[in-house]
Amino acid sequence: MDVERGVREILGEALELPPQRLAELGRDSALLGAIPELDSMGVLSVIHLLEERFGFIIDDEEIDGTTFATLGTLVDFVAHKLGG
């Protein structure tokens, strides 16, 4: 699975974002603080779906504001967790 595509799908599902809004996101697009739906519950939902879909566990210590800063930082985090 293409990591970026998978992360976009998860963001769309967890935050109930319409496809047009997802399509507008580039790697440098801000997430945390820029997408109102990405509140604390939204972050938890995204983390849960990332773990479920990609088959890894995210420890609390691994997550901070920079992980969700942009689409690119989130994609890079997932790629790293997958060993890439």
C-alpha positions in Angstrom: 0.0 0.0 0.0 1.2 3.5 -0.8 1.8 5.1 2.6 0.7 8.6 1.7 -2.5 7.3 0.0 -3.2 5.2 3.1 -2.7 8.1 5.5 -5.0 10.3 3.4 -7.7 7.6 3.4 -7.4 7.3 7.2 -7.5 11.1 7.7 -10.6 11.2 5.5 -12.3 8.4 7.4 -11.3 9.4 10.9 -12.2 13.1 10.5 -15.0 12.6 8.0 -13.3 14.9 5.5 -14.8 15.1 2.0 -12.6 13.9 -0.9 -12.1 17.4 -2.2 -10.5 18.6 1.0 -8.2 15.5 1.1 -7.2 16.1 -2.5 -6.2 19.7 -1.6 -3.7 18.5 1.0 0.0 18.5 0.0 2.9 17.2 2.0 3.5 20.6 3.4 -0.2 21.2 4.4 -0.6 21.9 8.1 -2.7 19.4 10.0 -2.7 20.1 13.7 -4.3 23.5 14.3 -5.3 23.9 10.7 -7.9 21.2 10.3 -10.7 21.9 12.9 -11.8 18.2 12.9 -8.3 17.2 14.1 -8.9 17.8 17.7 -7.8 15.5 20.6 -10.5 12.9 19.7 -9.6 13.2 16.0 -6.0 12.5 16.8 -6.9 9.4 18.8 -9.2 8.2 16.0 -6.4 8.7 13.5 -3.9 6.8 15.7 -6.3 3.9 16.2 -6.9 3.6 12.4 -3.1 3.9 11.7 -2.4 1.0 14.1 -5.3 -1.1 12.7 -4.6 -0.6 9.0 -0.8 -0.6 9.0 -0.4 -3.3 11.7 1.8 -1.5 14.2 1.5 -0.1 17.7 2.2 3.5 18.5 3.5 4.2 22.0 2.5 7.4 23.7 6.1 8.5 23.8 6.3 8.4 20.0 3.7 11.0 19.5 4.1 14.7 19.9 2.9 17.8 18.0 5.5 17.4 15.3 4.1 14.1 14.2 0.8 15.7 13.2 2.4 19.0 12.1 1.9 18.4 8.3 0.7 15.6 6.1 4.4 14.9 5.2 5.4 14.6 8.8 2.6 12.1 9.5 3.4 10.1 6.3 7.1 10.1 7.3 6.2 8.8 10.8 4.1 6.0 9.4 6.9 5.1 6.8 9.4 5.0 9.7 7.1 2.7 11.7 6.8 0.4 8.7 10.6 0.2 8.6 11.0 2.4 5.5 
